[in-house]
Amino acid sequence: MALKHFRTLTPILTASYQRKTFGQAIKTSLSLPANSYSTMKGGEDTGTAAGQTVVTVRRGSVVTVGINRPEVRNAVNQETARRLLEELEAFDSDPDLNVAVLHGKGGNFCAGYDLKELANHTASLKLEQDVTKGPGPMGPSRLELSKPLIAAVSGFAVAGGLELALLADLRVVEESAIMGVFCRRFGVPLIDGGTVRLPHLIGLSRALDLILTGRPIGAQEALAYGVANRVVPDGQALQEALQLAEQISAFPQQCLRADRSSAIYSCYDAPSFTQAMQYETDHGLPVIQSEAVPGATRFTAGTGRGGKFS
């Protein structure tokens, strides 16, 4: 669901920064806290929750980013959108972090944009139509992160919440989770990437089924469609997503990011097969000396034989 970039966000965003969104460098305003991350290790991130709409916990090279408005099923208001953008930007620029996990606290991932705020503040809402000039209404939806993001989905991930889940590289979904374009019922358009990412992810026919009907889908249908990458028992999405993040974080990162970048470029930006292949080669070759040769040396010494990952 969405409301793409409100100019009402700009009075509270104060420091200049540059990021990449949909293949372009953008300049907007953002106040980044000097220390965005909690220093807590392990466990649920309850220590920083009081009074904050987004809470983070850093676990080595992995950070969790939790939406903390459980009283409204983690619906996103302007403050929450700003904080989500801050935290994911901070993650992307931190050289010590490799993977982020996005989740919702209190049993739901995200119920979309807060329609009560939309209904009660229509006079102050102005949409920025140029997507290169600022964030989307859900916050980070216009970003192209340079490192992997995993969504741990429980409860409802609908409307703009579905769009946030689609921002992630991978989605770990609990068995009772519900996903769907619920904003169809109220005339609220998908302007946080839903009509862009969903067809790329699952194909136009299936995407239109969800977009046009707004119908809910459960975890197993989401898995069959390709919206979900893993289905886990209720209450285990965050734990499983963290384990997956730690596994990904343990791999050689320059190679992993080069391959990830090439896959995304070929899907969204490449004008031809040849140019996609050239991008893959240009970004892959520098990795050979820095990571592939040392990796081959470890293999010849016996590491990873028989397809072992540990």
Phi and psi restraints in degrees (value plus and minus 20) as a CYANA .aco file:
   2 ALA   PHI     158.9   198.9
   2 ALA   PSI     156.3   196.3
   3 LEU   PHI    -182.1  -142.1
   3 LEU   PSI      79.2   119.2
   4 LYS   PHI     -96.4   -56.4
   4 LYS   PSI     100.3   140.3
   5 HIS   PHI      18.1    58.1
   5 HIS   PSI      87.6   127.6
   6 PHE   PHI    -108.7   -68.7
   6 PHE   PSI     114.6   154.6
   7 ARG   PHI     -90.6   -50.6
   7 ARG   PSI     -33.2     6.8
   8 THR   PHI     -87.2   -47.2
   8 THR   PSI     -33.6     6.4
   9 LEU   PHI     -92.6   -52.6
   9 LEU   PSI     -53.7   -13.7
  10 THR   PHI     -83.2   -43.2
  10 THR   PSI     -51.7   -11.7
  11 PRO   PHI     -81.5   -41.5
  11 PRO   PSI     -48.0    -8.0
  12 ILE   PHI    -114.6   -74.6
  12 ILE   PSI     -24.0    16.0
  13 LEU   PHI    -124.0   -84.0
  13 LEU   PSI      98.1   138.1
  14 THR   PHI    -139.0   -99.0
  14 THR   PSI     -44.6    -4.6
  15 ALA   PHI    -121.5   -81.5
  15 ALA   PSI     119.5   159.5
  16 SER   PHI     -94.9   -54.9
  16 SER   PSI     122.0   162.0
  17 TYR   PHI    -172.0  -132.0
  17 TYR   PSI     142.6   182.6
  18 GLN   PHI    -143.0  -103.0
  18 GLN   PSI     114.0   154.0
  19 ARG   PHI    -158.7  -118.7
  19 ARG   PSI     152.8   192.8
  20 LYS   PHI    -126.4   -86.4
  20 LYS   PSI     109.2   149.2
  21 THR   PHI    -158.1  -118.1
  21 THR   PSI     107.0   147.0
  22 PHE   PHI      28.2    68.2
  22 PHE   PSI      24.4    64.4
  23 GLY   PHI      63.1   103.1
  23 GLY   PSI     -15.9    24.1
  24 GLN   PHI    -146.3  -106.3
  24 GLN   PSI     129.4   169.4
  25 ALA   PHI     -98.1   -58.1
  25 ALA   PSI     115.6   155.6
  26 ILE   PHI    -145.7  -105.7
  26 ILE   PSI     136.7   176.7
  27 LYS   PHI    -146.0  -106.0
  27 LYS   PSI     106.7   146.7
  28 THR   PHI    -165.5  -125.5
  28 THR   PSI    -187.0  -147.0
  29 SER   PHI    -135.8   -95.8
  29 SER   PSI     121.9   161.9
  30 LEU   PHI    -180.7  -140.7
  30 LEU   PSI     110.3   150.3
  31 SER   PHI    -115.8   -75.8
  31 SER   PSI      92.6   132.6
  32 LEU   PHI    -118.5   -78.5
  32 LEU   PSI     108.1   148.1
  33 PRO   PHI     -85.8   -45.8
  33 PRO   PSI     128.6   168.6
  34 ALA   PHI     -82.5   -42.5
  34 ALA   PSI     -52.2   -12.2
  35 ASN   PHI    -156.2  -116.2
  35 ASN   PSI      73.7   113.7
  36 SER   PHI     -94.8   -54.8
  36 SER   PSI     -45.2    -5.2
  37 TYR   PHI    -125.4   -85.4
  37 TYR   PSI     121.7   161.7
  38 SER   PHI     -89.1   -49.1
  38 SER   PSI     130.3   170.3
  39 THR   PHI    -114.9   -74.9
  39 THR   PSI     -11.7    28.3
  40 MET   PHI     -82.8   -42.8
  40 MET   PSI     130.1   170.1
  41 LYS   PHI    -144.8  -104.8
  41 LYS   PSI     105.0   145.0
  42 GLY   PHI      52.9    92.9
  42 GLY   PSI     144.1   184.1
  43 GLY   PHI      56.6    96.6
  43 GLY   PSI     157.7   197.7
  44 GLU   PHI     -94.3   -54.3
  44 GLU   PSI     126.2   166.2
  45 ASP   PHI    -106.4   -66.4
  45 ASP   PSI      43.3    83.3
  46 THR   PHI    -107.2   -67.2
  46 THR   PSI     -37.9     2.1
  47 GLY   PHI     -87.9   -47.9
  47 GLY   PSI     -42.8    -2.8
  48 THR   PHI    -132.9   -92.9
  48 THR   PSI      -5.2    34.8
  49 ALA   PHI    -100.1   -60.1
  49 ALA   PSI     -51.9   -11.9
  50 ALA   PHI     -80.0   -40.0
  50 ALA   PSI     100.3   140.3
  51 GLY   PHI      56.4    96.4
  51 GLY   PSI     -15.5    24.5
  52 GLN   PHI    -132.5   -92.5
  52 GLN   PSI     116.5   156.5
  53 THR   PHI    -102.4   -62.4
  53 THR   PSI     -38.2     1.8
  54 VAL   PHI    -157.0  -117.0
  54 VAL   PSI     111.1   151.1
  55 VAL   PHI    -143.3  -103.3
  55 VAL   PSI     125.0   165.0
  56 THR   PHI    -149.7  -109.7
  56 THR   PSI     129.1   169.1
  57 VAL   PHI    -156.3  -116.3
  57 VAL   PSI     111.1   151.1
  58 ARG   PHI    -119.0   -79.0
  58 ARG   PSI     107.4   147.4
  59 ARG   PHI    -146.0  -106.0
  59 ARG   PSI      68.3   108.3
  60 GLY   PHI      44.6    84.6
  60 GLY   PSI    -140.8  -100.8
  61 SER   PHI    -113.3   -73.3
  61 SER   PSI      -9.7    30.3
  62 VAL   PHI    -139.4   -99.4
  62 VAL   PSI     119.8   159.8
  63 VAL   PHI    -145.9  -105.9
  63 VAL   PSI     118.4   158.4
  64 THR   PHI    -119.9   -79.9
  64 THR   PSI     120.1   160.1
  65 VAL   PHI    -142.7  -102.7
  65 VAL   PSI      92.5   132.5
  66 GLY   PHI    -132.5   -92.5
  66 GLY   PSI     107.8   147.8
  67 ILE   PHI     -95.6   -55.6
  67 ILE   PSI     107.6   147.6
  68 ASN   PHI    -143.5  -103.5
  68 ASN   PSI      42.2    82.2
  69 ARG   PHI    -151.3  -111.3
  69 ARG   PSI      39.6    79.6
  70 PRO   PHI     -81.8   -41.8
  70 PRO   PSI     -43.7    -3.7
  71 GLU   PHI     -87.6   -47.6
  71 GLU   PSI     -38.0     2.0
  72 VAL   PHI    -144.4  -104.4
  72 VAL   PSI      12.4    52.4
  73 ARG   PHI      33.4    73.4
  73 ARG   PSI      15.0    55.0
  74 ASN   PHI      42.2    82.2
  74 ASN   PSI      10.7    50.7
  75 ALA   PHI     -81.2   -41.2
  75 ALA   PSI     123.2   163.2
  76 VAL   PHI    -116.0   -76.0
  76 VAL   PSI     105.5   145.5
  77 ASN   PHI    -124.2   -84.2
  77 ASN   PSI    -194.8  -154.8
  78 GLN   PHI     -82.0   -42.0
  78 GLN   PSI     -60.6   -20.6
  79 GLU   PHI     -82.8   -42.8
  79 GLU   PSI     -63.9   -23.9
  80 THR   PHI     -85.5   -45.5
  80 THR   PSI     -61.0   -21.0
  81 ALA   PHI     -79.9   -39.9
  81 ALA   PSI     -63.4   -23.4
  82 ARG   PHI     -82.1   -42.1
  82 ARG   PSI     -63.6   -23.6
  83 ARG   PHI     -88.6   -48.6
  83 ARG   PSI     -58.7   -18.7
  84 LEU   PHI     -80.7   -40.7
  84 LEU   PSI     -63.1   -23.1
  85 LEU   PHI     -82.4   -42.4
  85 LEU   PSI     -65.1   -25.1
  86 GLU   PHI     -77.1   -37.1
  86 GLU   PSI     -68.5   -28.5
  87 GLU   PHI     -89.9   -49.9
  87 GLU   PSI     -58.6   -18.6
  88 LEU   PHI     -93.3   -53.3
  88 LEU   PSI     -52.6   -12.6
  89 GLU   PHI     -85.8   -45.8
  89 GLU   PSI     -61.8   -21.8
  90 ALA   PHI     -83.2   -43.2
  90 ALA   PSI     -62.1   -22.1
  91 PHE   PHI     -78.5   -38.5
  91 PHE   PSI     -67.6   -27.6
  92 ASP   PHI     -85.4   -45.4
  92 ASP   PSI     -49.3    -9.3
  93 SER   PHI    -114.7   -74.7
  93 SER   PSI     -24.1    15.9
  94 ASP   PHI    -108.4   -68.4
  94 ASP   PSI      94.9   134.9
  95 PRO   PHI     -88.1   -48.1
  95 PRO   PSI     -35.3     4.7
  96 ASP   PHI    -111.1   -71.1
  96 ASP   PSI     -23.5    16.5
  97 LEU   PHI    -130.5   -90.5
  97 LEU   PSI     117.2   157.2
  98 ASN   PHI    -131.2   -91.2
  98 ASN   PSI     -53.6   -13.6
  99 VAL   PHI    -162.0  -122.0
  99 VAL   PSI     123.1   163.1
 100 ALA   PHI    -137.3   -97.3
 100 ALA   PSI     128.6   168.6
 101 VAL   PHI    -139.7   -99.7
 101 VAL   PSI     100.7   140.7
 102 LEU   PHI    -119.7   -79.7
 102 LEU   PSI     110.6   150.6
 103 HIS   PHI    -169.5  -129.5
 103 HIS   PSI     151.7   191.7
 104 GLY   PHI    -135.8   -95.8
 104 GLY   PSI     121.5   161.5
 105 LYS   PHI    -109.9   -69.9
 105 LYS   PSI     127.4   167.4
 106 GLY   PHI      67.2   107.2
 106 GLY   PSI      -4.7    35.3
 107 GLY   PHI      82.4   122.4
 107 GLY   PSI     -25.1    14.9
 108 ASN   PHI    -151.0  -111.0
 108 ASN   PSI     123.3   163.3
 109 PHE   PHI     -91.6   -51.6
 109 PHE   PSI     -84.8   -44.8
 110 CYS   PHI    -192.1  -152.1
 110 CYS   PSI     111.0   151.0
 111 ALA   PHI    -112.7   -72.7
 111 ALA   PSI      -5.2    34.8
 112 GLY   PHI      79.6   119.6
 112 GLY   PSI    -182.5  -142.5
 113 TYR   PHI     -95.6   -55.6
 113 TYR   PSI     128.7   168.7
 114 ASP   PHI     -92.9   -52.9
 114 ASP   PSI      81.8   121.8
 115 LEU   PHI     -88.1   -48.1
 115 LEU   PSI     -44.4    -4.4
 116 LYS   PHI     -86.3   -46.3
 116 LYS   PSI     -60.6   -20.6
 117 GLU   PHI     -85.1   -45.1
 117 GLU   PSI     -61.5   -21.5
 118 LEU   PHI     -81.1   -41.1
 118 LEU   PSI     -64.9   -24.9
 119 ALA   PHI     -86.8   -46.8
 119 ALA   PSI     -52.9   -12.9
 120 ASN   PHI    -114.4   -74.4
 120 ASN   PSI     -26.3    13.7
 121 HIS   PHI    -152.8  -112.8
 121 HIS   PSI      14.4    54.4
 122 THR   PHI     -82.8   -42.8
 122 THR   PSI     -52.6   -12.6
 123 ALA   PHI     -87.5   -47.5
 123 ALA   PSI     -47.7    -7.7
 124 SER   PHI    -115.6   -75.6
 124 SER   PSI     -24.7    15.3
 125 LEU   PHI    -110.3   -70.3
 125 LEU   PSI     101.9   141.9
 126 LYS   PHI    -147.7  -107.7
 126 LYS   PSI     110.7   150.7
 127 LEU   PHI    -112.7   -72.7
 127 LEU   PSI     114.7   154.7
 128 GLU   PHI    -108.4   -68.4
 128 GLU   PSI      93.0   133.0
 129 GLN   PHI     -99.6   -59.6
 129 GLN   PSI     -41.6    -1.6
 130 ASP   PHI    -105.6   -65.6
 130 ASP   PSI      88.4   128.4
 131 VAL   PHI     -91.1   -51.1
 131 VAL   PSI     -30.7     9.3
 132 THR   PHI    -105.9   -65.9
 132 THR   PSI     -22.9    17.1
 133 LYS   PHI    -125.6   -85.6
 133 LYS   PSI     -19.6    20.4
 134 GLY   PHI     155.9   195.9
 134 GLY   PSI     156.5   196.5
 135 PRO   PHI     -95.2   -55.2
 135 PRO   PSI     143.3   183.3
 136 GLY   PHI     -96.4   -56.4
 136 GLY   PSI     147.2   187.2
 137 PRO   PHI     -82.2   -42.2
 137 PRO   PSI     -48.8    -8.8
 138 MET   PHI    -100.6   -60.6
 138 MET   PSI     -24.7    15.3
 139 GLY   PHI      90.9   130.9
 139 GLY   PSI    -112.2   -72.2
 140 PRO   PHI    -111.1   -71.1
 140 PRO   PSI      -9.1    30.9
 141 SER   PHI     -85.4   -45.4
 141 SER   PSI     -39.9     0.1
 142 ARG   PHI    -113.3   -73.3
 142 ARG   PSI     -19.5    20.5
 143 LEU   PHI     -96.6   -56.6
 143 LEU   PSI     131.3   171.3
 144 GLU   PHI    -136.9   -96.9
 144 GLU   PSI      76.5   116.5
 145 LEU   PHI     -88.3   -48.3
 145 LEU   PSI     130.2   170.2
 146 SER   PHI    -111.6   -71.6
 146 SER   PSI     -25.3    14.7
 147 LYS   PHI    -152.9  -112.9
 147 LYS   PSI     139.0   179.0
 148 PRO   PHI     -86.3   -46.3
 148 PRO   PSI     123.1   163.1
 149 LEU   PHI    -144.5  -104.5
 149 LEU   PSI     111.8   151.8
 150 ILE   PHI    -136.0   -96.0
 150 ILE   PSI     114.5   154.5
 151 ALA   PHI    -120.0   -80.0
 151 ALA   PSI     106.9   146.9
 152 ALA   PHI    -120.5   -80.5
 152 ALA   PSI      86.2   126.2
 153 VAL   PHI    -124.8   -84.8
 153 VAL   PSI     101.4   141.4
 154 SER   PHI    -149.2  -109.2
 154 SER   PSI     137.2   177.2
 155 GLY   PHI      38.3    78.3
 155 GLY   PSI    -152.3  -112.3
 156 PHE   PHI    -110.3   -70.3
 156 PHE   PSI     110.5   150.5
 157 ALA   PHI    -150.3  -110.3
 157 ALA   PSI      64.0   104.0
 158 VAL   PHI    -150.5  -110.5
 158 VAL   PSI     137.8   177.8
 159 ALA   PHI      33.8    73.8
 159 ALA   PSI    -144.8  -104.8
 160 GLY   PHI     -82.4   -42.4
 160 GLY   PSI     -45.1    -5.1
 161 GLY   PHI     -85.4   -45.4
 161 GLY   PSI     -58.4   -18.4
 162 LEU   PHI     -83.1   -43.1
 162 LEU   PSI     -60.3   -20.3
 163 GLU   PHI     -83.6   -43.6
 163 GLU   PSI     -57.2   -17.2
 164 LEU   PHI     -85.2   -45.2
 164 LEU   PSI     -60.1   -20.1
 165 ALA   PHI     -83.3   -43.3
 165 ALA   PSI     -55.5   -15.5
 166 LEU   PHI     -91.1   -51.1
 166 LEU   PSI     -40.8    -0.8
 167 LEU   PHI     -84.4   -44.4
 167 LEU   PSI     -48.6    -8.6
 168 ALA   PHI     -93.4   -53.4
 168 ALA   PSI     135.8   175.8
 169 ASP   PHI     -92.2   -52.2
 169 ASP   PSI     -58.8   -18.8
 170 LEU   PHI    -156.2  -116.2
 170 LEU   PSI     130.0   170.0
 171 ARG   PHI    -147.5  -107.5
 171 ARG   PSI      99.8   139.8
 172 VAL   PHI    -120.0   -80.0
 172 VAL   PSI      97.6   137.6
 173 VAL   PHI    -139.7   -99.7
 173 VAL   PSI     111.9   151.9
 174 GLU   PHI     -96.0   -56.0
 174 GLU   PSI     134.7   174.7
 175 GLU   PHI     -77.7   -37.7
 175 GLU   PSI     -54.1   -14.1
 176 SER   PHI    -115.1   -75.1
 176 SER   PSI     -14.9    25.1
 177 ALA   PHI     -85.2   -45.2
 177 ALA   PSI     130.7   170.7
 178 ILE   PHI    -144.7  -104.7
 178 ILE   PSI     111.1   151.1
 179 MET   PHI    -144.5  -104.5
 179 MET   PSI     132.7   172.7
 180 GLY   PHI     145.6   185.6
 180 GLY   PSI     146.4   186.4
 181 VAL   PHI    -113.8   -73.8
 181 VAL   PSI      48.2    88.2
 182 PHE   PHI     -86.5   -46.5
 182 PHE   PSI     -40.7    -0.7
 183 CYS   PHI     -87.3   -47.3
 183 CYS   PSI     -30.7     9.3
 184 ARG   PHI     -74.7   -34.7
 184 ARG   PSI     -55.4   -15.4
 185 ARG   PHI     -87.0   -47.0
 185 ARG   PSI     -43.0    -3.0
 186 PHE   PHI    -138.0   -98.0
 186 PHE   PSI     -10.9    29.1
 187 GLY   PHI      52.5    92.5
 187 GLY   PSI       3.8    43.8
 188 VAL   PHI    -117.1   -77.1
 188 VAL   PSI      98.2   138.2
 189 PRO   PHI     -96.7   -56.7
 189 PRO   PSI     140.4   180.4
 190 LEU   PHI    -103.1   -63.1
 190 LEU   PSI      81.3   121.3
 191 ILE   PHI    -148.3  -108.3
 191 ILE   PSI       6.8    46.8
 192 ASP   PHI    -140.9  -100.9
 192 ASP   PSI      15.7    55.7
 193 GLY   PHI      74.0   114.0
 193 GLY   PSI     -20.2    19.8
 194 GLY   PHI     -81.6   -41.6
 194 GLY   PSI     -62.4   -22.4
 195 THR   PHI     -98.5   -58.5
 195 THR   PSI     -29.0    11.0
 196 VAL   PHI    -116.4   -76.4
 196 VAL   PSI     -72.2   -32.2
 197 ARG   PHI     -96.8   -56.8
 197 ARG   PSI     -59.5   -19.5
 198 LEU   PHI     -82.1   -42.1
 198 LEU   PSI     -67.3   -27.3
 199 PRO   PHI     -81.9   -41.9
 199 PRO   PSI     -56.5   -16.5
 200 HIS   PHI     -84.6   -44.6
 200 HIS   PSI     -55.1   -15.1
 201 LEU   PHI     -97.1   -57.1
 201 LEU   PSI     -63.6   -23.6
 202 ILE   PHI    -143.9  -103.9
 202 ILE   PSI     -18.9    21.1
 203 GLY   PHI      74.6   114.6
 203 GLY   PSI     132.5   172.5
 204 LEU   PHI     -84.6   -44.6
 204 LEU   PSI     -62.2   -22.2
 205 SER   PHI     -81.5   -41.5
 205 SER   PSI     -68.7   -28.7
 206 ARG   PHI     -89.0   -49.0
 206 ARG   PSI     -57.8   -17.8
 207 ALA   PHI     -81.8   -41.8
 207 ALA   PSI     -63.4   -23.4
 208 LEU   PHI     -86.7   -46.7
 208 LEU   PSI     -52.7   -12.7
 209 ASP   PHI     -76.7   -36.7
 209 ASP   PSI     -65.4   -25.4
 210 LEU   PHI     -95.4   -55.4
 210 LEU   PSI     -61.1   -21.1
 211 ILE   PHI     -88.8   -48.8
 211 ILE   PSI     -62.9   -22.9
 212 LEU   PHI     -96.9   -56.9
 212 LEU   PSI     -55.9   -15.9
 213 THR   PHI    -111.1   -71.1
 213 THR   PSI     -46.5    -6.5
 214 GLY   PHI      49.0    89.0
 214 GLY   PSI      -9.9    30.1
 215 ARG   PHI     -89.3   -49.3
 215 ARG   PSI     132.2   172.2
 216 PRO   PHI     -98.0   -58.0
 216 PRO   PSI     127.6   167.6
 217 ILE   PHI    -147.1  -107.1
 217 ILE   PSI     122.6   162.6
 218 GLY   PHI    -106.7   -66.7
 218 GLY   PSI    -198.1  -158.1
 219 ALA   PHI     -83.8   -43.8
 219 ALA   PSI     -62.0   -22.0
 220 GLN   PHI     -88.9   -48.9
 220 GLN   PSI     -59.2   -19.2
 221 GLU   PHI     -87.5   -47.5
 221 GLU   PSI     -58.9   -18.9
 222 ALA   PHI     -80.9   -40.9
 222 ALA   PSI     -58.3   -18.3
 223 LEU   PHI     -86.4   -46.4
 223 LEU   PSI     -64.0   -24.0
 224 ALA   PHI     -83.8   -43.8
 224 ALA   PSI     -55.9   -15.9
 225 TYR   PHI     -94.5   -54.5
 225 TYR   PSI     -48.3    -8.3
 226 GLY   PHI      81.3   121.3
 226 GLY   PSI     -14.8    25.2
 227 VAL   PHI     -93.0   -53.0
 227 VAL   PSI     -60.9   -20.9
 228 ALA   PHI    -116.5   -76.5
 228 ALA   PSI     122.8   162.8
 229 ASN   PHI    -120.2   -80.2
 229 ASN   PSI     -49.8    -9.8
 230 ARG   PHI    -160.1  -120.1
 230 ARG   PSI     122.8   162.8
 231 VAL   PHI    -136.5   -96.5
 231 VAL   PSI     109.7   149.7
 232 VAL   PHI    -150.4  -110.4
 232 VAL   PSI     141.3   181.3
 233 PRO   PHI     -79.5   -39.5
 233 PRO   PSI     135.2   175.2
 234 ASP   PHI     -76.4   -36.4
 234 ASP   PSI     120.2   160.2
 235 GLY   PHI      65.8   105.8
 235 GLY   PSI     -20.4    19.6
 236 GLN   PHI    -136.9   -96.9
 236 GLN   PSI     -16.4    23.6
 237 ALA   PHI     -81.8   -41.8
 237 ALA   PSI     -66.5   -26.5
 238 LEU   PHI     -84.8   -44.8
 238 LEU   PSI     -64.2   -24.2
 239 GLN   PHI     -81.1   -41.1
 239 GLN   PSI     -66.3   -26.3
 240 GLU   PHI     -86.4   -46.4
 240 GLU   PSI     -58.6   -18.6
 241 ALA   PHI     -85.1   -45.1
 241 ALA   PSI     -57.8   -17.8
 242 LEU   PHI     -85.1   -45.1
 242 LEU   PSI     -61.6   -21.6
 243 GLN   PHI     -83.4   -43.4
 243 GLN   PSI     -61.0   -21.0
 244 LEU   PHI     -84.9   -44.9
 244 LEU   PSI     -61.4   -21.4
 245 ALA   PHI     -82.8   -42.8
 245 ALA   PSI     -61.9   -21.9
 246 GLU   PHI     -86.0   -46.0
 246 GLU   PSI     -56.9   -16.9
 247 GLN   PHI     -83.2   -43.2
 247 GLN   PSI     -66.6   -26.6
 248 ILE   PHI     -85.6   -45.6
 248 ILE   PSI     -57.9   -17.9
 249 SER   PHI     -86.7   -46.7
 249 SER   PSI     -42.6    -2.6
 250 ALA   PHI     -99.1   -59.1
 250 ALA   PSI     -35.1     4.9
 251 PHE   PHI     -96.0   -56.0
 251 PHE   PSI     139.7   179.7
 252 PRO   PHI     -77.9   -37.9
 252 PRO   PSI     100.7   140.7
 253 GLN   PHI     -99.8   -59.8
 253 GLN   PSI     -53.8   -13.8
 254 GLN   PHI     -82.6   -42.6
 254 GLN   PSI     -63.8   -23.8
 255 CYS   PHI     -85.0   -45.0
 255 CYS   PSI     -66.2   -26.2
 256 LEU   PHI     -80.0   -40.0
 256 LEU   PSI     -63.3   -23.3
 257 ARG   PHI     -91.8   -51.8
 257 ARG   PSI     -53.0   -13.0
 258 ALA   PHI     -85.2   -45.2
 258 ALA   PSI     -64.7   -24.7
 259 ASP   PHI     -86.6   -46.6
 259 ASP   PSI     -61.3   -21.3
 260 ARG   PHI     -81.7   -41.7
 260 ARG   PSI     -66.7   -26.7
 261 SER   PHI     -80.7   -40.7
 261 SER   PSI     -60.4   -20.4
 262 SER   PHI     -86.5   -46.5
 262 SER   PSI     -60.8   -20.8
 263 ALA   PHI     -82.9   -42.9
 263 ALA   PSI     -63.2   -23.2
 264 ILE   PHI     -87.1   -47.1
 264 ILE   PSI     -61.4   -21.4
 265 TYR   PHI     -81.4   -41.4
 265 TYR   PSI     -64.7   -24.7
 266 SER   PHI     -84.5   -44.5
 266 SER   PSI     -49.5    -9.5
 267 CYS   PHI    -100.5   -60.5
 267 CYS   PSI     -60.6   -20.6
 268 TYR   PHI    -128.7   -88.7
 268 TYR   PSI     -55.8   -15.8
 269 ASP   PHI    -134.7   -94.7
 269 ASP   PSI     -43.0    -3.0
 270 ALA   PHI     -89.3   -49.3
 270 ALA   PSI     106.4   146.4
 271 PRO   PHI     -98.6   -58.6
 271 PRO   PSI     -35.7     4.3
 272 SER   PHI    -175.3  -135.3
 272 SER   PSI     143.6   183.6
 273 PHE   PHI     -80.5   -40.5
 273 PHE   PSI     -62.1   -22.1
 274 THR   PHI     -82.3   -42.3
 274 THR   PSI     -62.7   -22.7
 275 GLN   PHI     -90.9   -50.9
 275 GLN   PSI     -51.4   -11.4
 276 ALA   PHI     -85.3   -45.3
 276 ALA   PSI     -62.0   -22.0
 277 MET   PHI     -84.4   -44.4
 277 MET   PSI     -58.5   -18.5
 278 GLN   PHI     -86.0   -46.0
 278 GLN   PSI     -60.2   -20.2
 279 TYR   PHI     -81.6   -41.6
 279 TYR   PSI     -64.1   -24.1
 280 GLU   PHI     -79.3   -39.3
 280 GLU   PSI     -64.5   -24.5
 281 THR   PHI     -86.9   -46.9
 281 THR   PSI     -65.1   -25.1
 282 ASP   PHI     -81.6   -41.6
 282 ASP   PSI     -55.7   -15.7
 283 HIS   PHI    -110.8   -70.8
 283 HIS   PSI     -38.5     1.5
 284 GLY   PHI    -107.2   -67.2
 284 GLY   PSI     -56.7   -16.7
 285 LEU   PHI     -78.6   -38.6
 285 LEU   PSI     -61.9   -21.9
 286 PRO   PHI     -81.9   -41.9
 286 PRO   PSI     -39.4     0.6
 287 VAL   PHI     -97.6   -57.6
 287 VAL   PSI     -41.2    -1.2
 288 ILE   PHI     -79.9   -39.9
 288 ILE   PSI     -69.3   -29.3
 289 GLN   PHI     -92.4   -52.4
 289 GLN   PSI     -57.7   -17.7
 290 SER   PHI     -97.7   -57.7
 290 SER   PSI     -53.6   -13.6
 291 GLU   PHI    -150.9  -110.9
 291 GLU   PSI     -56.3   -16.3
 292 ALA   PHI     -89.4   -49.4
 292 ALA   PSI     -63.4   -23.4
 293 VAL   PHI     -84.3   -44.3
 293 VAL   PSI     -68.7   -28.7
 294 PRO   PHI     -79.3   -39.3
 294 PRO   PSI     -56.1   -16.1
 295 GLY   PHI     -86.2   -46.2
 295 GLY   PSI     -61.3   -21.3
 296 ALA   PHI     -83.8   -43.8
 296 ALA   PSI     -55.9   -15.9
 297 THR   PHI     -84.5   -44.5
 297 THR   PSI     -61.6   -21.6
 298 ARG   PHI     -84.0   -44.0
 298 ARG   PSI     -58.7   -18.7
 299 PHE   PHI     -83.9   -43.9
 299 PHE   PSI     -63.7   -23.7
 300 THR   PHI     -85.7   -45.7
 300 THR   PSI     -42.6    -2.6
 301 ALA   PHI    -105.3   -65.3
 301 ALA   PSI     -22.1    17.9
 302 GLY   PHI      93.2   133.2
 302 GLY   PSI     -25.5    14.5
 303 THR   PHI     -91.6   -51.6
 303 THR   PSI     114.9   154.9
 304 GLY   PHI      56.0    96.0
 304 GLY   PSI      -7.9    32.1
 305 ARG   PHI     -84.9   -44.9
 305 ARG   PSI     127.2   167.2
 306 GLY   PHI      51.2    91.2
 306 GLY   PSI       0.2    40.2
 307 GLY   PHI      57.7    97.7
 307 GLY   PSI      -4.2    35.8
 308 LYS   PHI     -92.8   -52.8
 308 LYS   PSI     119.6   159.6
 309 PHE   PHI    -123.1   -83.1
 309 PHE   PSI     -23.7    16.3
